[in-house]
Amino acid sequence: METDCCYLSYRETQSFSPLVNDYLERKESLAAFYTFPADQGGIRDALSRRAQYPVNRSVLVSVLNRQYSGLPPVARVQDNIAALGSDKTFTVTTAHQPNLLTGYLYFFYKILHAIRMAEELKEQYPDHHFVPVYYMGSEDNDLDELGQFRVGGQKFTWDADGQTGAVGRMRTRSLKRLFGELYRYLGPPGKDLDALKELIENSYLQHETIGEATRSLVHHLFGQYGLVIIDPDDAALKRSFIPVMKDELLHHNAQAIVAAQSEKLSRPYKAQAFPRPINLFYLKDGIRERIERSGTEWQVLNTDIVFTEPALLAELEQHPERFSPNVILRGLFQETILPDVAFIGGGAELAYWLQLKPLFGHFSVFYPAVFLRQSVQIVTPVARELMHKLGLAGAAVFQPAEDLIKKHLLEKKGASWSLSAEQEELKALLQQLTQKAAAIDPTLEKSGAAAVARIGKQLASMEQKMYRAEKKKEDVYVQRVKHLKQELFPNGGLQERVENFMPYYAQYGFTIFDTIKEAIRPFSNTFLVLTIK
């Protein structure tokens, strides 16, 4: 696939928060909120300190081998899992919930960024081994978010046939009907579309749960790169996290620690996560509910489940898989079970990780280098042709449509519709008249000021009408801008936050992933615009 790549600063795109832009630009206001900068120097320092924070590698390898037992073996994946038993092996991790059919394009961009970074680190540190990891957030229960996706402007929603609880544990049995509806929107017919349909059905209809299906789908797509998928919803993994969960249930230290850090961060920025006294959910059957303490009892909300302290601690010891960390403790759990040197996340993830640094220190858990995933804008041949006709390139396409149209009119016709000069002249004349009237009778000054304001509004209205008339004369340009914006920014948002991978896979096959992976610059902290020729 022949492509052109353009790398922009995130600030140029006008699409990211001040916190993200300042973090990438290393503003001093954020220096105290992270341990390692998001660059190669930060990785070097993280690597030198990671050995001080060992993880239980034998349990990790054992769990991964068990979780992969039902999948077709891929040599690179098996080698990477085996390598995790060595203290010379480290992980580069990204995390995301098991959105149905991956949800949004950025699901893949995160994973490809992790893969690319691991590859480059292997070249830079030949005495070490680096494994890209997808950490599946299978315990999330937000079905409204995870159970929908869009293809060709059409929204598809799965109601899970009434199931509740953690989405990763939900059964896939009711998906066949939804897939039948989906296939009508996929095209054009061909071997890549056939391969996509086979992939979907083999992943979701041949596996019992959404977690298993997502693992299968991602493994078939990225196993060839050596990507390792870990589902943390596992009793053996959670056993190593029992000390933190016990502290959370009995002493509630996380709330005060994170609240203090969040208060500091929220002075110039916006906090993303808000701690509770107990930052754990209880998982059992179709239940995923918060745990609250009332005196000497612990209540699972919206159920009749109540624990005394001895019963609660016995439950934790016997069934750690029934306790699920929320966003405040999730990163802590991840770094307890994985030998990470880097974590790759989106803007919201970056924001809440900056709230958590003191919590890692409190529990003596390693805090990795935190990278913003590389965002990608795919410019299709249709969009490329529109950009050529409009004379647009690079960051220009991120400007609001109205700004692009106004700039075009200014360049072609000048400010023919502008009445600013006339407004200033009339304002000066009216002020003179007001002063003259006030000299005769001071009570007339207010009437004069009201006349100035009224005429100013009338002129502004006239200017808008003149501008719309000029726009109408350039309707071809205006329609092309609107078409381009819908192509690149569906529903007014970034393409990666709206569209799904399936139309691209159906058209280009697996080549689209290879192309994006090779274009990603994992340490550049830039926005990638990938133009398909």
N, C-alpha and C positions, 0 to 999 in steps of 0.2 A: 504494500500500500504506500503510495507516494504522498508525502505530507510536508507541510511547512510548520515550524514551531516558533512561537513568539512567547517570550517570558516577561510578564509584567509584575511590577510591585503590587502587593495587595491594596495599597492605598490608591493606586491609579484606577482600580476597578470600581471604587466608590461603593463597594458591596460588603464591607466588613467593619466590625465595631472598632472604636478607638482603642479598646484594650488589645485586640488582635494586632492592629497596626503598630501600636507602641511596643508590644512584646517582640515583634519581628524586627523592629528598629532599635531594640535594646535601650529603651528609654529608662532613665535612672529611677523613675517612679515605680517600676516593677521589679527592680533588681532584687529586692528582699523577698520576693514571692516564689522564687525558684532556686534550685541548687546548681544546675548546669545549664549554660546557654544552649540554644538550639542551633548548634553548628558542629563542625568536626572537632573543634577544641573541647566542646562540651562532652562529646562522645569519648574522647581520649581520657578526660578526667573521670567520667562515669565508669569507664572500663577499669581504671586504676583503683577505684574505691568499691566496685561491686563485690569483689572477693571477700570483703569484710561482712557481707550480708548473705550467708549461705542459704540455699533453699534445699528442700528434701528432694534431691534429684531421683532417687530410686522410686519414690512414690509417683513423681511426675511421669517418669518413663513407663511405669506400670499402668497408670491410668490411661495414658495416651495409647499404649498398645491395646488396651481393652476397648477404648472408644473407637479405634480403627479396625477392630476385628471383623466387622461386617462389610468393610469397603474393599474394593479392588486394590491390591498392593501396588504402590508406586515406589520405585527404588529410592528416589531422592527424599521422599517423605520418610520412609523407613530408616534411611541413613541419618536423617536429621533427628528423628526421635531417639535413635540409639546414641547419637552424639550428645544429646542432652544429659546423658549420664556422666559426662566429663566436666570437670570444673573449668575447662578451657572453652566451654561452649556458652554462648550468651544469646539472649533473644531480643528481637525487635518486634514489638507487639502493637497491634491496633485492635480496637474493640468495637463491636456493634451488635445490636439486637438481631434476632433472626427474622427480619422483615420478610413477609411473604414474597417469594421470587425476588428477593434482595431489596425491594422497595425503590430506592433511588440510585442514580449513577454513582454518587460519592461512596456508596458501599464498596464498590470496586476500586475506586481511587485510593481509598485508605489501604486496602490490601496490596495493591500494586506498589504503592509508596513503600510499604514495609518490605516487600520482596526486593525492590530496587535498592533500598538502603542496606539490607543484609548482604546483597551481592557486592556492593561497593566496600562495605566494611571487611568482607573476606579478602578483598584485594589489598586493603590498607594494612590489615593485621593478619598476615599469613599464619602466625603462630596460634591464632584463635579461630573459633568457628562461630558463625552467626546464623541463627535460625529465624525466619520470618514466621510470626504467629498471628492467627486470627482468634481472638478471645471472644467467644460467642456469648452475648448477654441473654442467655436463654430464659432467665428467670423474670424478665420484664413481663408485665401483664397488660400493657397498654394496647389492646387489640385494635382500638380505633386507629392507632398509628401503624402498628405492625401488620395489620390485616388488609392493607390497601396498597394499590399501586396504580400508575397511569400508563396507558399505551395509546399513542395516536390521539391524545386529547380525551380519551375515554377513561373514566375512573372505574376500577374494579375493586369490589369490597367483599371480603369473606367474613361471615358472621360466626364462624367456628361451630355452627350448628348448636349454639347455646352453651358451649364449653366456657369455663371460667378458670382463673388461676394463671400460672405461668404459661406464656405462649409457647415456649420451647417444649413443654410437656403435652401440649394439645395434640389430639389425634388428627391425622390428615384425611380421614375417610370421606369427608364431605366436599373435597376439593375438585372432584372430577367434573362436576357440573360447571363450576367456575372456569376451569380450563377450556371446556368446550366453548364457552362464550368468548374467551380470550383469543382462541385460534382464528376466529373470524376477523380479528383486527390485525393479525400478523401477516406480513408478506414482504416482497413478492414470493410466490412459490419457488422452491429450489432446494438444493441439498443442505444449505445452511439453515433454512427454516425447518426442514425435516429433522436435522440434527438437534435443533433447539427443542422441538416438540418431544423428541425422544429423551433428551436430557431432563426436561421438566417432568415427564411421566415417570422416568426411572428414579428420579430423586424424590418426588412427593408421593407418588402412588405405590411405590415399592418399599416405603419406609413408614413406620407407624406414627412417629411424632414429628412436629415441626423442627425440633432440634436435630433429629436424625436426618431429616430431609435437607435441611440447610447445610449440614456437614457434608452430605453426599454431593449436593450441587456445587459447593465451593471446592470440594476435593476434586471433582471431575474437571473443573475449570482451571484450578491453580496448583493441583498436586504436582504437575510436571515441573513447576518452579521450586518444589520442595516446601511449599507452605504447610505449616502444621496448624490444625484447628483444635482448639481445646474448649470443651464445654465445662465450665466451672461448677455446674450443678451436679456435684459428685461427692459422695460421703467421704471418700478417702482424701480428696483435696480439702474439703472443709474441715476435716479433723485437725489439720495443721493450723487452722484459723480459730480453733476453739478458745485459746487464751484471750484473743481480742474480743470475740463474741461474748465471752463470760464477763469481761470487764464492761462491755457495753450494756449488758443486761443488769448488772449489779451496781455499777458506779457511774455510768453515763458521762464519761470523760470527754467523749468526742464533741458533744454539743458545745461546751464552753470553749474548747480549743478552736474549733472551726468557726464559731460565732465571732470570736475575737479577731481571727485572721480575716474573716469576711467583712467585718466592720472597717478594718484598715483598707481593704481592697475597694470597698464600695464608696469610699470618699471621692476618688476621681472617676471610678468606673461603676460597673453594675455587677453585683453578685449573681451567680447562676444557680447555686444550690443552697438550701437552707436546712441546717441540722435540726433534729428532734432529740428529745431525751433518750430515746432508743431508736437507733438507725438500722433496725433489722425487721424483716418480714418473716412471717411464719408460713411455710409451704407444706401443704398436705392435701392429697387428692386434688380437688378443684379449688383449694383455698390458697390465696396469697394476700394476707392481711397484715397490717401493722401490729406490733406488740406494744402495749402500754402498761405502765406500772401504776398500781394504786395501793399504796401502803405496803402490805406484805404479800400482795398478789400481783400476778402478771396476766393481763387479759389480752386474748387475740381478738381484735376488734371485729364486729359484725358476726361473731360466732359465740357459742357458749363454752368455748375452751378457756379454762382458767388454770393457772399454775401457782402453787406455792413455791418458795425458793428451792427446797430439796427436789421437788418434782420437776421444776424447770431445768435445774442443773443436770438431773438424771436424763431428761429428754435431750439436752444438748450433747451430753456425752454419748448416748446411745444412738441418736439420730441427728448428727450435725447437718445432714442434707436438708433437714426441715427448717433451717434458719438461713435466711437470704439477706446479704448486705444490700442496703440501698446505695444511692449515689455517693453518700459521704464515706462509706466504708468499702465501696467496690474496688477502687484503685488500690487500697491497702491490701485487700485480699489478693488481687492480681499480682502485686509485687511480693507477696508472701509465697506464692506457689511458682512464680516464673523468675528465671535469672535475667531479667530485663536490664538493658543499658539504655534503651530508648522506648518511648511510648509515642504513638502517632495518633492524633485525634483532630476533630473538627473544632470550630471556633468556640462552641459552647463547652466542649470537653476541656479545651485549653483553659477557659475561664474558671471552671470549677476545680481543675487541678491546682490552679494558683491559690485557691482557698484552703488547700489541704496540706501544704508542706509541714506545718508544725505538728500535725497529727502523725505523720510518718516519723518525725523525730521522737514523739512521745512513746511510740511503740517500737522504736528502733528498727524500722522497716526502711529499706532502700527507696529513695525518691529518684526516679530516672530523669534523663534528659527528655523534655517534653517538646515534641515537634508538631507544628500545624501541618495537617495533611496537604499535599499539593492539590489545589483545585484545578479542574480541567474544563475548558470550554471547547466542545467539538464544533468546528465550522464545517458543515456539509458542503458538497459542491453547489447546492442551491443557494445556501447562504453566502458562499464565496463569490458566486456570480453577482448576487445583489450588492455585496460590499464593493466589488469592482465597479459596478455601474454607479454606485453612490460616491465612489472615491474615498472609501473609509478603510482604515487599517488600524491594527493594534488596539490601544486603549480607547480610541474614538468611539467604538461600538458600545462602550459602557456608558456613554453620555445619554442623558434623557432624550427621548425622541424629539421633544419640542425644542431642545437646545440644538439638536442637529438640523432641524428644519429652519430654525431662526438663523443659524450660522450660514446655511445654504442661501437663504434669501438675502442676507447681508452681503455675501460675496457676489451674488448675481445682480442684485438691484440696489444695493446700499440700503440705508434705513428709510426707504421710500414711504413707509407707513408711520414713521415716528413723528410725533407732534411735540417732542420735548422742547425744541427751540421755541416753538409758538407758545407752548405752555408757560415758559419762563418769561416771554415778552408780555403775555397777557397778565401774568401774575404781577409783574412789576407795574404795569399800567393800572390794574385794579387796586393795588396797594396805594398808588398815588391818589386815585380817586377816593379811596377810603379815608386817607389822611385829610384830603380836602374837605370831605363831608364832615369828618370829626371836628375839624377846625370851626365849622359853622355850628354844629350841634354834637357834643361828645356821645350822645346816645345813638348816633348813627354809625359808630365804629363797629358795633356788633353786626349790624345789617350788612356792612361792607365786607366783613370777614366771612359771613355766611355766603355772600355772593361769590367771593373768591373760591370757597370750597365747592359750591354748587357748580360753577363753571369748570373747575378742575376735574370734577367727576364726569361731566359731560364730555370734556376733551379726551379723558382716558377711555371712555366708552367709544368715542369716535375712532380713537387710535386702534382699539381692539377690532373694530369692524373693518378698518383699512387693512390690518394685519391678516385677518381671515380672508379678505378678498385677494390679497397677494398670495396667500397659501393656496387658494383655490386655483389660481393660475398655474401653480406648480404641483398640481395634483398627482402627476406621475411620480415625482420625487417623493412626495408625502406618502403615497401608498407603498412605495418601495421601502421606505424607512419603517413603516408599520409592519410590513411583511417580514423584514429582517429582524425586527425586535421580537416578533412572535416566534421566529425560527430559533433565535439565540436565547431569548429570555421568555419562555412560555409562562403565561399567566403573570408576567411582570417579574418573575424571579430568576435566579440563576438556573441554568439548564440542569446542573447536577443535583439540584434540590427538588426537581419536579419530575424529570423523565426517568424511565427505566431502561435497563441495558438491552432488553429483548429486540426492539426494532433495529438497533445497531448490529446485534449479533446475527439477526436474520438476514441482514444485508451484506455484512462483511465477514461473518464467521469469526472464528477465534482470532483472526489477524488483528481485529480491533484492540484486543487486550495486549498482544505482543507490541503493537505500535505505541500504545499509551505507555506501557512499561519502559520501553526504550527511550521515550521522550521525557520521562520523569527525571527531575534533578532533585534528589532527596535532601540535599543540604542547601539548596538555593533560596528557600523561603520565597518562592515566586509563584505566580498564577500562570498556568500553561494554557495558551490558546493554540489548539491543534487543528490546522486547516487541512482537510482532505481534498486532494487535487482531483 
